[in-house]
Amino acid sequence: MNKPEIVYKPKSRQDFLEDVVGDLVRLRHDKGMTQEDLNHRIGVADRLVSKWECGIRTPTSFNLYCWADALDGKLKVVPNPERPIKSKSGQMGFVDYNDTYEITADKNQVAMAA
């Protein structure tokens, strides 16, 4: 039996900035917050949010968590639907395409992107 060919396009730093950081920037704009406001709310150095948003610096996963939290959001990370996963039995499978990350404005809401 032939195994299906699995093609996974490696992600680049630019993909990261466009996806995750882009969502956080949109949420900041929706909330009417300035970068300075967000710097103070997160408790990071002046102009650090600007450097993250422009791609000069890359935030750590903890910084991303704090960034979303400061915007009254929640950052949820789930497996990539394009990348295969192995079950405990060693069988190859795929994650449901409905299971992707989404940054939501409500901390109490866990949203799944459609």
Residue, then its C-alpha position, 0 to 999 in steps of 0.5 A: m500500500n502506497k503511503p500518501e506523499i506528505v508535503y509541508k512548506p517550511k515556515s519562515r520568519q515572514d510567515f510568523l510575522e504576517d500571521v501571529v504578529g499581524d493578528l496582535v497588531r490588528l487587535r491592538h488597533d481594534k482596541g485603540m491602543t498605542q504601542e506605548d500603551l502596550n509597552h507599559r501594560i506588558g511591562v517591557a522596554d520602551r519601543l519594544v512593541s514597535k520592534w516586534e511589530c516591525g520585525i526588528r525583534t522577534p518576541t518569545s512565546f512568553n512575550l506573545y502570551c503576555w502581548a495577547d493577555a495585555l490586549d484582553g485576548k488569548l493566544k491558543v496554539v494547536p498543531n498545524p493542519e498541514r503537518p502530519i502527526k504520529s499517533k501512539s501506535g505510530q500511524m500517520g494522521f493529520v490534524d483537522y483543518n478546523d483546528t487552527y490558532e486564533i487570537t480572540a478578544d475575550k479571555n473566556q472564549v476559546a475560538m477555533a478558526a473556521 
